């Protein structure tokens, strides 16, 4: 069974900061690989400043700070 690794991808979409949790069978996720995934999720819009961080645990539900909630 493949081991899925979890990554946090941070990026700017149309001048708005965004994040996405991405799973991969690979031990690493390059910025280029992350860009392909993000572009597939967000077909339109300008995507810049992509950063990738490995995560040890998934983000817990409803833990977004109040100033980030819409």
C-alpha positions in Angstrom: 0.0 0.0 0.0 1.4 3.4 -1.0 2.2 5.9 1.7 0.5 9.3 1.1 2.5 12.3 2.2 0.7 15.6 3.1 1.8 19.0 2.0 0.5 22.5 2.6 0.7 24.6 -0.6 0.5 28.3 -0.1 -0.1 30.6 -3.0 -1.5 33.9 -4.2 -4.6 33.6 -6.5 -5.7 36.9 -8.1 -3.9 38.9 -5.3 -5.6 36.9 -2.5 -3.6 34.5 -0.3 -4.8 30.9 -0.5 -3.7 27.5 0.9 -4.5 24.0 -0.1 -3.6 20.6 1.4 -2.2 18.2 -1.1 -1.5 14.5 -0.8 1.2 12.8 -2.8 2.7 9.3 -3.0 6.1 11.0 -3.4 8.3 12.0 -0.5 8.6 15.5 -1.8 6.4 17.9 -3.8 8.1 20.5 -6.0 6.8 23.9 -6.7 6.3 22.9 -10.3 4.2 19.8 -9.2 2.2 22.0 -6.8 1.6 24.6 -9.6 0.1 21.8 -11.8 -2.2 20.7 -9.0 -3.3 24.2 -8.1 -3.9 25.2 -11.8 -6.1 22.1 -12.2 -8.2 23.2 -9.1 -8.3 26.9 -10.1 -8.7 26.9 -13.9 -8.8 30.6 -14.2 -6.9 33.3 -12.3 -3.3 34.4 -11.9 -1.4 32.1 -9.5 1.9 33.4 -8.0 4.2 32.9 -5.0 3.8 29.2 -4.6 5.3 27.7 -1.5 5.3 24.0 -0.4 5.6 22.7 3.2 5.5 19.2 4.4 2.8 18.6 7.0 3.0 16.0 9.8 -0.8 16.1 10.6 -3.8 17.4 8.7 -5.3 20.8 9.7 -8.0 20.3 12.3 -11.5 21.3 11.2 -12.7 24.8 12.3 -9.3 26.0 13.5 -9.1 29.0 11.2 -8.4 32.2 13.1 -11.5 34.5 13.3 -9.9 37.2 11.2 -9.6 34.7 8.2 -13.2 33.5 8.3 -15.6 34.9 5.8 
